[in-house]
Every structure is written in structure tokens, then in C-alpha cells.
Amino acid sequence: MADDQKTTPAQTLRESNLNANIWENARENGVNYNTTFNRSYQDQDGNWQKPNSFGEQDLLKLSNLASRSHDAVRELRERDRAAQREANRTQERSDTRTRTRDRDRER
């Protein structure tokens, strides 16, 4: 990927001013998901800031957001497994058609 291209999260969850970004990382042995957390606020100049530190008032919301993120990653993994099963079935059908066509040609 070019340096000037920005990647986007596979999914973003919000809990008040807190965000969880779930990132999909393709590896040789499959897909790995990582989650980053931040909170958003506007500074005195009106610029949005997204620090990754949390105050006492954020911790319960952060806990809820982490739990929801865990569920979201499980759903993403299930989606990946279902897509892989479908790809395998499609490949098996294609292989069967090829074998049938080859047998018909031999006759």
C-alpha cells in the first residue's frame, strides 16, 4: 500500500466520546484483528483531539466498549469463516465440473 493511502478500520464502535477501531490485518496464515481505543474532544481552538489516555469517568464506558469490541471481532471472524467455507464449496463445484468435462472428453 502506498504511504499516501489511508487505511480504514474494519469496524468502528462508539460509547459516548470513546471510540474503538477494529483493524483487519491480513497475514500469511489468515486474518488477525486488533483494536485501538481513543477518546475524542475539541480543544480550545476547536480542533479535534484523540488521545489514548482515559480518566476515571471513562473506565466503565471503556470496559463496555471493550466488551462490545470483543463481540464484534467474534462476528468478523465468523463472517471470515463463512466466506472461506463458501469459497471452498465454490472451488469444489468448479473441480467437479472440470473432472466431469474431462471424463466426457475422454469418451
Secondary structure as UniProt FT lines:
FT   TURN            3..4
FT   STRAND          11..15
FT   TURN            16..17
FT   STRAND          18..27
FT   TURN            28..29
FT   STRAND          30..39
FT   STRAND          41..42
FT   TURN            44..45
FT   STRAND          48..49
FT   HELIX           56..58
FT   HELIX           59..106
//
